[in-house]
Amino acid sequence: MRFAVAVKQVPDTMEMSVDENGSLVRAGVPSILNPYDEYALTRMLEMRSEGDEVIVFTMGPPQARDALVKCLELGADEAYLITDRAFAGADVWATARALTAFILKFVPDADLYVFGRQAIDGDTGQVPYEVAAQLGVQQFAYTEELTRDGDGFIAVQDYGDTRRTCRVPRGSVVSFGAVDPNGSLPTISGYLRARGMEVREVDRVAIGLGVYSVGLKGSMTKIVSTRTSSGSRRNRKVEINDPAVGAGFIVKELEAVR
């Protein structure tokens, strides 16, 4: 079987900022492999049997290659970097469109398309399901457990107050909802193995998309404005016995922070 795992290199969220277009500013910010994607990858590597392939791919700037190299160190078999200056500023729609175009061109026969629940920089949690919609396949969100079952798979999905067990047909999109707080470390042999492996680069032309279909130009989300909110609290404590006075006090407090 072939498992195609989407990953993303993300900036350190403690040092992240946005520009006037609402796009993330990555210059000078340390980057890591998105923890949700790392967890999804490790689950597929654990499920891999002899003869199976685990293929990782990401859309990002040239430095996103580092995230793919880590995936190879952890045990992935192939890696693709979807990179082009025209991809900059992509929203959920434009990102999903580029990933879908890549899938249809380079891994159309994968048995599963695997994602982490969300990226810790944007936190939209929508890309896996948008890709599933564009591919026209079933999607299984918040997957907690995934096992083989004959020609398909069995997934256990955790929706918080509900856990659902269902059959997953081949060719579906699966997104894992958990993250390993300890992360994953490659073995020495995995590190050495990755040194001799190629990260293939794919641009906009290779996946067959026009310049107005990708990046900021191909995005449907338009950022009107952005601002930084303060997390500070005044921690005031008052004692009011008259409900009418209390209501008036609350109204004045709300008006003061509008």
C-alpha positions as CSV (number, residue, x, y, z in Angstrom):
1,M,0.0,0.0,0.0
2,R,1.0,3.6,-0.5
3,F,0.3,6.2,2.2
4,A,0.6,9.9,1.3
5,V,1.1,12.1,4.3
6,A,0.8,15.9,4.1
7,V,3.1,17.8,6.5
8,K,3.9,21.4,7.1
9,Q,6.8,23.4,8.4
10,V,5.5,25.9,10.9
11,P,7.0,28.9,12.6
12,D,7.4,29.1,16.4
13,T,4.0,30.4,17.4
14,M,5.5,32.4,20.3
15,E,7.4,34.5,17.8
16,M,4.9,34.7,15.0
17,S,3.6,38.0,13.4
18,V,1.5,38.9,10.4
19,D,2.0,41.5,7.6
20,E,-0.5,44.0,6.3
21,N,-2.2,41.3,4.2
22,G,-2.7,39.1,7.2
23,S,-0.1,36.6,5.9
24,L,2.4,35.0,8.3
25,V,5.8,36.6,8.4
26,R,8.3,33.7,8.5
27,A,11.6,35.6,8.1
28,G,13.8,35.3,11.1
29,V,11.4,33.0,12.9
30,P,12.5,29.5,14.0
31,S,10.6,26.7,12.2
32,I,9.6,23.2,13.2
33,L,7.7,20.2,11.8
34,N,4.0,20.7,12.7
35,P,3.4,18.5,15.7
36,Y,0.0,17.2,14.5
37,D,1.6,16.2,11.2
38,E,4.5,14.6,12.9
39,Y,2.1,12.5,15.0
40,A,0.1,11.5,11.8
41,L,3.4,10.4,10.1
42,T,4.5,8.3,13.0
43,R,1.2,6.5,13.1
44,M,1.5,5.6,9.5
45,L,5.1,4.5,9.9
46,E,3.9,2.2,12.7
47,M,1.2,0.8,10.5
48,R,3.5,0.2,7.5
49,S,4.1,-3.4,6.5
50,E,6.7,-4.9,4.2
51,G,6.3,-3.5,0.7
52,D,4.3,-0.4,1.8
53,E,5.5,3.1,1.0
54,V,5.1,6.3,3.0
55,I,5.3,9.4,0.9
56,V,5.4,12.9,2.5
57,F,4.7,16.2,0.8
58,T,4.5,19.8,1.9
59,M,3.8,23.1,0.3
60,G,6.1,25.9,1.4
61,P,9.2,28.0,0.8
62,P,12.6,26.4,0.1
63,Q,13.5,26.1,3.7
64,A,10.5,23.8,4.3
65,R,12.9,21.1,2.9
66,D,14.2,20.8,6.5
67,A,10.8,19.5,7.7
68,L,10.8,16.9,4.9
69,V,14.4,15.8,5.8
70,K,13.2,15.1,9.3
71,C,10.3,13.0,7.9
72,L,12.9,11.0,5.9
73,E,15.0,10.6,9.1
74,L,11.9,9.3,10.9
75,G,11.4,6.6,8.2
76,A,9.4,8.1,5.2
77,D,10.3,6.6,1.8
78,E,9.8,9.6,-0.5
79,A,9.5,13.4,0.0
80,Y,8.1,16.2,-2.2
81,L,8.5,19.9,-1.7
82,I,5.8,21.9,-3.5
83,T,7.4,25.3,-3.8
84,D,6.9,28.4,-5.9
85,R,7.0,32.1,-5.1
86,A,3.5,32.2,-6.5
87,F,2.2,30.1,-3.6
88,A,2.9,32.8,-1.0
89,G,0.0,34.1,1.0
90,A,-2.3,31.1,0.2
91,D,-5.5,30.7,2.3
92,V,-7.2,27.4,3.0
93,W,-8.8,27.3,-0.5
94,A,-5.6,28.1,-2.4
95,T,-3.6,25.7,-0.3
96,A,-6.0,22.8,-0.7
97,R,-6.2,23.5,-4.4
98,A,-2.4,23.2,-4.8
99,L,-2.3,20.1,-2.6
100,T,-5.1,18.5,-4.6
101,A,-3.4,19.3,-7.9
102,F,-0.2,17.7,-6.6
103,I,-2.0,14.6,-5.4
104,L,-3.7,14.1,-8.8
105,K,-0.4,14.5,-10.6
106,F,2.0,12.6,-8.4
107,V,0.2,10.3,-6.0
108,P,-3.2,9.6,-7.5
109,D,-3.1,6.0,-6.5
110,A,-2.4,6.4,-2.8
111,D,-4.4,4.1,-0.5
112,L,-4.8,6.9,2.1
113,Y,-4.2,10.6,2.2
114,V,-3.2,11.4,5.7
115,F,-3.1,14.8,7.6
116,G,-2.7,16.1,11.1
117,R,-5.8,17.8,12.5
118,Q,-4.4,21.3,12.0
119,A,-1.3,23.4,11.7
120,I,-0.3,25.3,14.9
121,D,0.3,28.6,13.0
122,G,-3.0,29.1,11.3
123,D,-5.2,26.8,13.4
124,T,-7.9,26.7,10.7
125,G,-8.2,22.9,10.7
126,Q,-9.9,23.0,7.4
127,V,-7.3,21.9,4.8
128,P,-7.7,18.1,5.1
129,Y,-11.5,18.4,4.5
130,E,-11.2,20.9,1.7
131,V,-8.7,18.5,0.0
132,A,-11.2,15.6,0.5
133,A,-14.0,17.7,-1.1
134,Q,-11.8,18.7,-4.1
135,L,-10.7,15.0,-4.6
136,G,-14.3,13.8,-4.2
137,V,-13.4,11.2,-1.6
138,Q,-14.6,10.4,2.0
139,Q,-12.9,12.1,4.9
140,F,-12.5,11.0,8.5
141,A,-11.8,13.7,11.1
142,Y,-10.3,13.4,14.6
143,T,-9.1,9.9,14.0
144,E,-7.7,8.4,17.2
145,E,-7.0,4.8,16.0
146,L,-6.5,3.4,12.6
147,T,-6.1,-0.3,11.7
148,R,-6.0,-2.4,8.6
149,D,-9.2,-4.4,7.8
150,G,-9.0,-6.5,4.6
151,D,-8.9,-4.2,1.6
152,G,-9.6,-1.1,3.8
153,F,-9.2,0.3,7.2
154,I,-11.1,0.8,10.5
155,A,-11.0,4.2,12.2
156,V,-12.0,5.2,15.6
157,Q,-12.9,8.9,15.7
158,D,-13.0,10.9,18.9
159,Y,-15.4,13.8,18.8
160,G,-15.1,14.6,22.5
161,D,-18.5,13.5,23.7
162,T,-18.8,10.8,21.1
163,R,-16.5,8.1,19.8
164,R,-17.3,6.5,16.4
165,T,-15.9,3.4,14.8
166,C,-16.3,3.2,11.1
167,R,-14.9,1.5,8.0
168,V,-12.5,3.6,5.9
169,P,-12.4,2.8,2.1
170,R,-9.1,3.1,0.3
171,G,-8.4,6.5,-1.2
172,S,-10.0,8.4,1.7
173,V,-8.6,11.4,3.6
174,V,-7.8,10.7,7.2
175,S,-6.8,13.3,9.7
176,F,-5.4,12.4,13.2
177,G,-6.6,14.5,16.0
178,A,-3.9,14.0,18.6
179,V,-0.3,15.2,19.1
180,D,2.6,13.7,20.9
181,P,3.9,16.3,23.4
182,N,7.3,14.6,23.5
183,G,7.7,14.6,19.7
184,S,9.8,12.1,17.8
185,L,13.5,11.6,17.5
186,P,15.2,9.8,14.5
187,T,17.5,7.0,15.1
188,I,21.2,7.2,14.1
189,S,20.5,4.8,11.2
190,G,17.5,6.9,10.2
191,Y,19.6,10.1,10.2
192,L,22.3,8.5,8.1
193,R,19.7,7.0,5.7
194,A,18.1,10.3,5.0
195,R,21.5,11.9,4.0
196,G,21.5,10.0,0.8
197,M,17.8,10.6,-0.1
198,E,16.4,13.2,-2.5
199,V,13.7,15.7,-1.7
200,R,12.0,16.3,-5.1
201,E,10.9,19.9,-5.8
202,V,7.6,20.6,-7.6
203,D,6.5,24.0,-8.8
204,R,3.3,25.5,-9.9
205,V,3.8,24.5,-13.6
206,A,4.5,20.9,-12.6
207,I,1.1,20.6,-10.9
208,G,-0.7,22.4,-13.7
209,L,-2.0,25.5,-12.0
210,G,-2.1,29.1,-13.3
211,V,-0.7,32.0,-11.4
212,Y,-4.2,33.3,-10.5
213,S,-5.1,29.9,-9.0
214,V,-2.5,29.8,-6.3
215,G,-1.2,32.0,-3.4
216,L,-2.6,35.3,-2.5
217,K,-4.1,35.8,-6.0
218,G,-5.9,32.5,-5.8
219,S,-7.2,33.0,-2.3
220,M,-10.9,33.7,-1.5
221,T,-10.2,34.9,2.1
222,K,-9.6,38.6,2.2
223,I,-8.1,40.0,5.5
224,V,-9.8,43.3,6.3
225,S,-7.6,44.2,9.2
226,T,-5.5,42.6,12.0
227,R,-4.7,43.6,15.5
228,T,-3.0,42.3,18.6
229,S,-5.2,41.6,21.5
230,S,-4.0,42.0,25.1
231,G,-4.2,39.0,27.3
232,S,-3.9,41.1,30.5
233,R,-6.6,41.2,33.1
234,R,-7.4,43.8,35.7
235,N,-8.6,41.3,38.2
236,R,-11.0,43.8,39.8
237,K,-13.3,42.6,42.6
238,V,-16.4,44.6,43.5
239,E,-19.3,44.0,45.9
240,I,-22.7,45.3,44.7
241,N,-26.0,44.4,46.5
242,D,-28.4,46.3,44.2
243,P,-29.0,44.3,40.9
244,A,-29.7,47.6,39.0
245,V,-26.4,49.1,40.1
246,G,-24.6,45.9,39.2
247,A,-26.1,45.8,35.7
248,G,-25.0,49.4,35.2
249,F,-21.5,48.7,36.4
250,I,-21.2,45.8,33.9
251,V,-22.4,47.9,31.0
252,K,-19.9,50.6,31.8
253,E,-17.1,48.0,32.0
254,L,-18.0,46.6,28.6
255,E,-18.2,50.0,27.0
256,A,-14.7,50.8,28.4
257,V,-13.1,47.9,26.5
258,R,-15.0,48.3,23.2
